[in-house]
Amino acid sequence: MFDINVVFPTFFVDLTYVWMLTYNFWPVSVDKTIYEISWCRHQYRVVDNLVNP
């Protein structure tokens, strides 16, 4: 499950426990909009290698 959080009218953040998605959009004219999307994922580490070297 995730929620969409609006931080600013043109900035949205979607969060889960594994990934995060942010996107911005800027209207530049009546028929044109610029979109910027960033997606980040959590980097998993193997715990067994850290506990049992």
mmCIF file of the N, C-alpha and C atoms, coordinates in Angstrom:
data_MODEL
# 
_entry.id   MODEL 
# 
loop_
_atom_site.group_PDB 
_atom_site.id 
_atom_site.type_symbol 
_atom_site.label_atom_id 
_atom_site.label_alt_id 
_atom_site.label_comp_id 
_atom_site.label_asym_id 
_atom_site.label_entity_id 
_atom_site.label_seq_id 
_atom_site.pdbx_PDB_ins_code 
_atom_site.Cartn_x 
_atom_site.Cartn_y 
_atom_site.Cartn_z 
_atom_site.occupancy 
_atom_site.B_iso_or_equiv 
_atom_site.pdbx_formal_charge 
_atom_site.auth_seq_id 
_atom_site.auth_comp_id 
_atom_site.auth_asym_id 
_atom_site.auth_atom_id 
_atom_site.pdbx_PDB_model_num 
ATOM 1   N N  . MET A 1 1  ? 0.826  -1.185  0.000   1.00 0.00 ? 1  MET A N  1 
ATOM 2   C CA . MET A 1 1  ? 0.000  0.000   0.000   1.00 0.00 ? 1  MET A CA 1 
ATOM 3   C C  . MET A 1 1  ? 0.870  1.248   0.000   1.00 0.00 ? 1  MET A C  1 
ATOM 4   N N  . PHE A 1 2  ? 0.349  2.298   -0.541  1.00 0.00 ? 2  PHE A N  1 
ATOM 5   C CA . PHE A 1 2  ? 1.076  3.552   -0.545  1.00 0.00 ? 2  PHE A CA 1 
ATOM 6   C C  . PHE A 1 2  ? 0.096  4.718   -0.556  1.00 0.00 ? 2  PHE A C  1 
ATOM 7   N N  . ASP A 1 3  ? 0.602  5.849   -0.172  1.00 0.00 ? 3  ASP A N  1 
ATOM 8   C CA . ASP A 1 3  ? -0.160 7.091   -0.201  1.00 0.00 ? 3  ASP A CA 1 
ATOM 9   C C  . ASP A 1 3  ? 0.517  8.045   -1.163  1.00 0.00 ? 3  ASP A C  1 
ATOM 10  N N  . ILE A 1 4  ? -0.254 8.917   -1.730  1.00 0.00 ? 4  ILE A N  1 
ATOM 11  C CA . ILE A 1 4  ? 0.300  9.975   -2.562  1.00 0.00 ? 4  ILE A CA 1 
ATOM 12  C C  . ILE A 1 4  ? 0.233  11.262  -1.754  1.00 0.00 ? 4  ILE A C  1 
ATOM 13  N N  . ASN A 1 5  ? 1.379  11.842  -1.502  1.00 0.00 ? 5  ASN A N  1 
ATOM 14  C CA . ASN A 1 5  ? 1.464  13.057  -0.713  1.00 0.00 ? 5  ASN A CA 1 
ATOM 15  C C  . ASN A 1 5  ? 1.792  14.229  -1.621  1.00 0.00 ? 5  ASN A C  1 
ATOM 16  N N  . VAL A 1 6  ? 0.977  15.243  -1.538  1.00 0.00 ? 6  VAL A N  1 
ATOM 17  C CA . VAL A 1 6  ? 1.207  16.453  -2.322  1.00 0.00 ? 6  VAL A CA 1 
ATOM 18  C C  . VAL A 1 6  ? 1.923  17.454  -1.426  1.00 0.00 ? 6  VAL A C  1 
ATOM 19  N N  . VAL A 1 7  ? 3.178  17.736  -1.767  1.00 0.00 ? 7  VAL A N  1 
ATOM 20  C CA . VAL A 1 7  ? 3.978  18.656  -0.982  1.00 0.00 ? 7  VAL A CA 1 
ATOM 21  C C  . VAL A 1 7  ? 3.766  20.084  -1.470  1.00 0.00 ? 7  VAL A C  1 
ATOM 22  N N  . PHE A 1 8  ? 3.651  20.229  -2.732  1.00 0.00 ? 8  PHE A N  1 
ATOM 23  C CA . PHE A 1 8  ? 3.444  21.508  -3.383  1.00 0.00 ? 8  PHE A CA 1 
ATOM 24  C C  . PHE A 1 8  ? 2.520  21.222  -4.572  1.00 0.00 ? 8  PHE A C  1 
ATOM 25  N N  . PRO A 1 9  ? 1.808  22.154  -5.104  1.00 0.00 ? 9  PRO A N  1 
ATOM 26  C CA . PRO A 1 9  ? 0.883  21.830  -6.192  1.00 0.00 ? 9  PRO A CA 1 
ATOM 27  C C  . PRO A 1 9  ? 1.508  21.092  -7.377  1.00 0.00 ? 9  PRO A C  1 
ATOM 28  N N  . THR A 1 10 ? 2.807  21.223  -7.551  1.00 0.00 ? 10 THR A N  1 
ATOM 29  C CA . THR A 1 10 ? 3.443  20.526  -8.668  1.00 0.00 ? 10 THR A CA 1 
ATOM 30  C C  . THR A 1 10 ? 4.446  19.465  -8.216  1.00 0.00 ? 10 THR A C  1 
ATOM 31  N N  . PHE A 1 11 ? 4.434  19.083  -6.935  1.00 0.00 ? 11 PHE A N  1 
ATOM 32  C CA . PHE A 1 11 ? 5.385  18.095  -6.419  1.00 0.00 ? 11 PHE A CA 1 
ATOM 33  C C  . PHE A 1 11 ? 4.637  17.028  -5.636  1.00 0.00 ? 11 PHE A C  1 
ATOM 34  N N  . PHE A 1 12 ? 4.760  15.788  -6.085  1.00 0.00 ? 12 PHE A N  1 
ATOM 35  C CA . PHE A 1 12 ? 4.086  14.662  -5.455  1.00 0.00 ? 12 PHE A CA 1 
ATOM 36  C C  . PHE A 1 12 ? 5.118  13.652  -4.979  1.00 0.00 ? 12 PHE A C  1 
ATOM 37  N N  . VAL A 1 13 ? 4.812  12.953  -3.878  1.00 0.00 ? 13 VAL A N  1 
ATOM 38  C CA . VAL A 1 13 ? 5.690  11.914  -3.337  1.00 0.00 ? 13 VAL A CA 1 
ATOM 39  C C  . VAL A 1 13 ? 4.841  10.682  -3.041  1.00 0.00 ? 13 VAL A C  1 
ATOM 40  N N  . ASP A 1 14 ? 5.255  9.554   -3.596  1.00 0.00 ? 14 ASP A N  1 
ATOM 41  C CA . ASP A 1 14 ? 4.618  8.267   -3.303  1.00 0.00 ? 14 ASP A CA 1 
ATOM 42  C C  . ASP A 1 14 ? 5.616  7.432   -2.514  1.00 0.00 ? 14 ASP A C  1 
ATOM 43  N N  . LEU A 1 15 ? 5.227  7.003   -1.304  1.00 0.00 ? 15 LEU A N  1 
ATOM 44  C CA . LEU A 1 15 ? 6.138  6.261   -0.430  1.00 0.00 ? 15 LEU A CA 1 
ATOM 45  C C  . LEU A 1 15 ? 5.598  4.876   -0.127  1.00 0.00 ? 15 LEU A C  1 
ATOM 46  N N  . THR A 1 16 ? 6.489  3.899   -0.104  1.00 0.00 ? 16 THR A N  1 
ATOM 47  C CA . THR A 1 16 ? 6.189  2.577   0.435   1.00 0.00 ? 16 THR A CA 1 
ATOM 48  C C  . THR A 1 16 ? 7.357  2.190   1.330   1.00 0.00 ? 16 THR A C  1 
ATOM 49  N N  . TYR A 1 17 ? 7.339  1.000   1.869   1.00 0.00 ? 17 TYR A N  1 
ATOM 50  C CA . TYR A 1 17 ? 8.454  0.569   2.707   1.00 0.00 ? 17 TYR A CA 1 
ATOM 51  C C  . TYR A 1 17 ? 9.646  0.116   1.868   1.00 0.00 ? 17 TYR A C  1 
ATOM 52  N N  . VAL A 1 18 ? 9.481  -0.048  0.564   1.00 0.00 ? 18 VAL A N  1 
ATOM 53  C CA . VAL A 1 18 ? 10.552 -0.526  -0.303  1.00 0.00 ? 18 VAL A CA 1 
ATOM 54  C C  . VAL A 1 18 ? 11.044 0.543   -1.280  1.00 0.00 ? 18 VAL A C  1 
ATOM 55  N N  . TRP A 1 19 ? 10.186 1.385   -1.773  1.00 0.00 ? 19 TRP A N  1 
ATOM 56  C CA . TRP A 1 19 ? 10.575 2.360   -2.790  1.00 0.00 ? 19 TRP A CA 1 
ATOM 57  C C  . TRP A 1 19 ? 9.909  3.706   -2.557  1.00 0.00 ? 19 TRP A C  1 
ATOM 58  N N  . MET A 1 20 ? 10.418 4.688   -3.277  1.00 0.00 ? 20 MET A N  1 
ATOM 59  C CA . MET A 1 20 ? 9.876  6.043   -3.215  1.00 0.00 ? 20 MET A CA 1 
ATOM 60  C C  . MET A 1 20 ? 9.851  6.599   -4.640  1.00 0.00 ? 20 MET A C  1 
ATOM 61  N N  . LEU A 1 21 ? 8.768  7.258   -4.962  1.00 0.00 ? 21 LEU A N  1 
ATOM 62  C CA . LEU A 1 21 ? 8.623  7.875   -6.271  1.00 0.00 ? 21 LEU A CA 1 
ATOM 63  C C  . LEU A 1 21 ? 8.273  9.340   -6.079  1.00 0.00 ? 21 LEU A C  1 
ATOM 64  N N  . THR A 1 22 ? 9.007  10.210  -6.734  1.00 0.00 ? 22 THR A N  1 
ATOM 65  C CA . THR A 1 22 ? 8.679  11.632  -6.694  1.00 0.00 ? 22 THR A CA 1 
ATOM 66  C C  . THR A 1 22 ? 8.479  12.110  -8.116  1.00 0.00 ? 22 THR A C  1 
ATOM 67  N N  . TYR A 1 23 ? 7.562  13.016  -8.283  1.00 0.00 ? 23 TYR A N  1 
ATOM 68  C CA . TYR A 1 23 ? 7.417  13.607  -9.605  1.00 0.00 ? 23 TYR A CA 1 
ATOM 69  C C  . TYR A 1 23 ? 6.967  15.052  -9.501  1.00 0.00 ? 23 TYR A C  1 
ATOM 70  N N  . ASN A 1 24 ? 7.524  15.814  -10.405 1.00 0.00 ? 24 ASN A N  1 
ATOM 71  C CA . ASN A 1 24 ? 7.210  17.234  -10.555 1.00 0.00 ? 24 ASN A CA 1 
ATOM 72  C C  . ASN A 1 24 ? 6.625  17.450  -11.930 1.00 0.00 ? 24 ASN A C  1 
ATOM 73  N N  . PHE A 1 25 ? 5.805  18.442  -12.046 1.00 0.00 ? 25 PHE A N  1 
ATOM 74  C CA . PHE A 1 25 ? 5.360  18.833  -13.382 1.00 0.00 ? 25 PHE A CA 1 
ATOM 75  C C  . PHE A 1 25 ? 5.202  20.340  -13.428 1.00 0.00 ? 25 PHE A C  1 
ATOM 76  N N  . TRP A 1 26 ? 5.580  20.884  -14.566 1.00 0.00 ? 26 TRP A N  1 
ATOM 77  C CA . TRP A 1 26 ? 5.535  22.322  -14.768 1.00 0.00 ? 26 TRP A CA 1 
ATOM 78  C C  . TRP A 1 26 ? 4.799  22.625  -16.063 1.00 0.00 ? 26 TRP A C  1 
ATOM 79  N N  . PRO A 1 27 ? 3.653  23.260  -15.991 1.00 0.00 ? 27 PRO A N  1 
ATOM 80  C CA . PRO A 1 27 ? 2.998  23.702  -17.220 1.00 0.00 ? 27 PRO A CA 1 
ATOM 81  C C  . PRO A 1 27 ? 3.802  24.861  -17.832 1.00 0.00 ? 27 PRO A C  1 
ATOM 82  N N  . VAL A 1 28 ? 4.187  24.719  -19.080 1.00 0.00 ? 28 VAL A N  1 
ATOM 83  C CA . VAL A 1 28 ? 4.972  25.763  -19.742 1.00 0.00 ? 28 VAL A CA 1 
ATOM 84  C C  . VAL A 1 28 ? 4.165  26.514  -20.794 1.00 0.00 ? 28 VAL A C  1 
ATOM 85  N N  . SER A 1 29 ? 3.061  25.935  -21.215 1.00 0.00 ? 29 SER A N  1 
ATOM 86  C CA . SER A 1 29 ? 2.149  26.616  -22.132 1.00 0.00 ? 29 SER A CA 1 
ATOM 87  C C  . SER A 1 29 ? 0.794  25.932  -22.043 1.00 0.00 ? 29 SER A C  1 
ATOM 88  N N  . VAL A 1 30 ? -0.124 26.359  -22.836 1.00 0.00 ? 30 VAL A N  1 
ATOM 89  C CA . VAL A 1 30 ? -1.481 25.808  -22.792 1.00 0.00 ? 30 VAL A CA 1 
ATOM 90  C C  . VAL A 1 30 ? -1.493 24.325  -23.155 1.00 0.00 ? 30 VAL A C  1 
ATOM 91  N N  . ASP A 1 31 ? -0.633 23.912  -24.076 1.00 0.00 ? 31 ASP A N  1 
ATOM 92  C CA . ASP A 1 31 ? -0.648 22.531  -24.549 1.00 0.00 ? 31 ASP A CA 1 
ATOM 93  C C  . ASP A 1 31 ? 0.655  21.772  -24.282 1.00 0.00 ? 31 ASP A C  1 
ATOM 94  N N  . LYS A 1 32 ? 1.487  22.263  -23.354 1.00 0.00 ? 32 LYS A N  1 
ATOM 95  C CA . LYS A 1 32 ? 2.757  21.598  -23.066 1.00 0.00 ? 32 LYS A CA 1 
ATOM 96  C C  . LYS A 1 32 ? 3.051  21.624  -21.565 1.00 0.00 ? 32 LYS A C  1 
ATOM 97  N N  . THR A 1 33 ? 3.494  20.464  -21.049 1.00 0.00 ? 33 THR A N  1 
ATOM 98  C CA . THR A 1 33 ? 3.872  20.329  -19.643 1.00 0.00 ? 33 THR A CA 1 
ATOM 99  C C  . THR A 1 33 ? 5.167  19.529  -19.563 1.00 0.00 ? 33 THR A C  1 
ATOM 100 N N  . ILE A 1 34 ? 6.052  19.928  -18.682 1.00 0.00 ? 34 ILE A N  1 
ATOM 101 C CA . ILE A 1 34 ? 7.296  19.195  -18.460 1.00 0.00 ? 34 ILE A CA 1 
ATOM 102 C C  . ILE A 1 34 ? 7.129  18.338  -17.214 1.00 0.00 ? 34 ILE A C  1 
ATOM 103 N N  . TYR A 1 35 ? 7.465  17.045  -17.337 1.00 0.00 ? 35 TYR A N  1 
ATOM 104 C CA . TYR A 1 35 ? 7.387  16.110  -16.223 1.00 0.00 ? 35 TYR A CA 1 
ATOM 105 C C  . TYR A 1 35 ? 8.785  15.636  -15.858 1.00 0.00 ? 35 TYR A C  1 
ATOM 106 N N  . GLU A 1 36 ? 9.034  15.511  -14.550 1.00 0.00 ? 36 GLU A N  1 
ATOM 107 C CA . GLU A 1 36 ? 10.286 14.949  -14.047 1.00 0.00 ? 36 GLU A CA 1 
ATOM 108 C C  . GLU A 1 36 ? 9.927  13.903  -13.003 1.00 0.00 ? 36 GLU A C  1 
ATOM 109 N N  . ILE A 1 37 ? 10.372 12.672  -13.228 1.00 0.00 ? 37 ILE A N  1 
ATOM 110 C CA . ILE A 1 37 ? 10.031 11.563  -12.335 1.00 0.00 ? 37 ILE A CA 1 
ATOM 111 C C  . ILE A 1 37 ? 11.311 10.928  -11.821 1.00 0.00 ? 37 ILE A C  1 
ATOM 112 N N  . SER A 1 38 ? 11.360 10.677  -10.501 1.00 0.00 ? 38 SER A N  1 
ATOM 113 C CA . SER A 1 38 ? 12.500 9.993   -9.875  1.00 0.00 ? 38 SER A CA 1 
ATOM 114 C C  . SER A 1 38 ? 11.976 8.812   -9.078  1.00 0.00 ? 38 SER A C  1 
ATOM 115 N N  . TRP A 1 39 ? 12.654 7.694   -9.227  1.00 0.00 ? 39 TRP A N  1 
ATOM 116 C CA . TRP A 1 39 ? 12.261 6.484   -8.526  1.00 0.00 ? 39 TRP A CA 1 
ATOM 117 C C  . TRP A 1 39 ? 13.469 5.973   -7.754  1.00 0.00 ? 39 TRP A C  1 
ATOM 118 N N  . CYS A 1 40 ? 13.293 5.746   -6.460  1.00 0.00 ? 40 CYS A N  1 
ATOM 119 C CA . CYS A 1 40 ? 14.380 5.258   -5.602  1.00 0.00 ? 40 CYS A CA 1 
ATOM 120 C C  . CYS A 1 40 ? 13.940 3.978   -4.918  1.00 0.00 ? 40 CYS A C  1 
ATOM 121 N N  . ARG A 1 41 ? 14.867 3.053   -4.794  1.00 0.00 ? 41 ARG A N  1 
ATOM 122 C CA . ARG A 1 41 ? 14.592 1.774   -4.165  1.00 0.00 ? 41 ARG A CA 1 
ATOM 123 C C  . ARG A 1 41 ? 15.562 1.523   -3.032  1.00 0.00 ? 41 ARG A C  1 
ATOM 124 N N  . HIS A 1 42 ? 15.098 0.840   -2.015  1.00 0.00 ? 42 HIS A N  1 
ATOM 125 C CA . HIS A 1 42 ? 15.956 0.501   -0.882  1.00 0.00 ? 42 HIS A CA 1 
ATOM 126 C C  . HIS A 1 42 ? 16.975 -0.553  -1.311  1.00 0.00 ? 42 HIS A C  1 
ATOM 127 N N  . GLN A 1 43 ? 18.228 -0.359  -0.925  1.00 0.00 ? 43 GLN A N  1 
ATOM 128 C CA . GLN A 1 43 ? 19.275 -1.319  -1.249  1.00 0.00 ? 43 GLN A CA 1 
ATOM 129 C C  . GLN A 1 43 ? 19.359 -2.351  -0.120  1.00 0.00 ? 43 GLN A C  1 
ATOM 130 N N  . TYR A 1 44 ? 19.068 -3.603  -0.432  1.00 0.00 ? 44 TYR A N  1 
ATOM 131 C CA . TYR A 1 44 ? 19.110 -4.657  0.571   1.00 0.00 ? 44 TYR A CA 1 
ATOM 132 C C  . TYR A 1 44 ? 20.517 -5.176  0.755   1.00 0.00 ? 44 TYR A C  1 
ATOM 133 N N  . ARG A 1 45 ? 20.835 -5.577  1.973   1.00 0.00 ? 45 ARG A N  1 
ATOM 134 C CA . ARG A 1 45 ? 22.111 -6.192  2.279   1.00 0.00 ? 45 ARG A CA 1 
ATOM 135 C C  . ARG A 1 45 ? 21.859 -7.568  2.878   1.00 0.00 ? 45 ARG A C  1 
ATOM 136 N N  . VAL A 1 46 ? 22.765 -8.481  2.628   1.00 0.00 ? 46 VAL A N  1 
ATOM 137 C CA . VAL A 1 46 ? 22.643 -9.816  3.183   1.00 0.00 ? 46 VAL A CA 1 
ATOM 138 C C  . VAL A 1 46 ? 23.185 -9.792  4.611   1.00 0.00 ? 46 VAL A C  1 
ATOM 139 N N  . VAL A 1 47 ? 22.312 -10.059 5.579   1.00 0.00 ? 47 VAL A N  1 
ATOM 140 C CA . VAL A 1 47 ? 22.698 -9.958  6.981   1.00 0.00 ? 47 VAL A CA 1 
ATOM 141 C C  . VAL A 1 47 ? 23.582 -11.119 7.398   1.00 0.00 ? 47 VAL A C  1 
ATOM 142 N N  . ASP A 1 48 ? 23.396 -12.289 6.810   1.00 0.00 ? 48 ASP A N  1 
ATOM 143 C CA . ASP A 1 48 ? 24.162 -13.457 7.203   1.00 0.00 ? 48 ASP A CA 1 
ATOM 144 C C  . ASP A 1 48 ? 25.670 -13.227 7.006   1.00 0.00 ? 48 ASP A C  1 
ATOM 145 N N  . ASN A 1 49 ? 26.047 -12.543 5.955   1.00 0.00 ? 49 ASN A N  1 
ATOM 146 C CA . ASN A 1 49 ? 27.479 -12.266 5.721   1.00 0.00 ? 49 ASN A CA 1 
ATOM 147 C C  . ASN A 1 49 ? 28.033 -11.309 6.764   1.00 0.00 ? 49 ASN A C  1 
ATOM 148 N N  . LEU A 1 50 ? 27.219 -10.450 7.314   1.00 0.00 ? 50 LEU A N  1 
ATOM 149 C CA . LEU A 1 50 ? 27.692 -9.523  8.329   1.00 0.00 ? 50 LEU A CA 1 
ATOM 150 C C  . LEU A 1 50 ? 27.785 -10.181 9.699   1.00 0.00 ? 50 LEU A C  1 
ATOM 151 N N  . VAL A 1 51 ? 26.882 -11.115 9.991   1.00 0.00 ? 51 VAL A N  1 
ATOM 152 C CA . VAL A 1 51 ? 26.839 -11.766 11.300  1.00 0.00 ? 51 VAL A CA 1 
ATOM 153 C C  . VAL A 1 51 ? 27.839 -12.925 11.363  1.00 0.00 ? 51 VAL A C  1 
ATOM 154 N N  . ASN A 1 52 ? 27.936 -13.688 10.275  1.00 0.00 ? 52 ASN A N  1 
ATOM 155 C CA . ASN A 1 52 ? 28.824 -14.864 10.237  1.00 0.00 ? 52 ASN A CA 1 
ATOM 156 C C  . ASN A 1 52 ? 29.898 -14.675 9.159   1.00 0.00 ? 52 ASN A C  1 
ATOM 157 N N  . PRO A 1 53 ? 30.934 -13.933 9.450   1.00 0.00 ? 53 PRO A N  1 
ATOM 158 C CA . PRO A 1 53 ? 31.965 -13.679 8.408   1.00 0.00 ? 53 PRO A CA 1 
ATOM 159 C C  . PRO A 1 53 ? 32.783 -14.912 8.087   1.00 0.00 ? 53 PRO A C  1 
# 
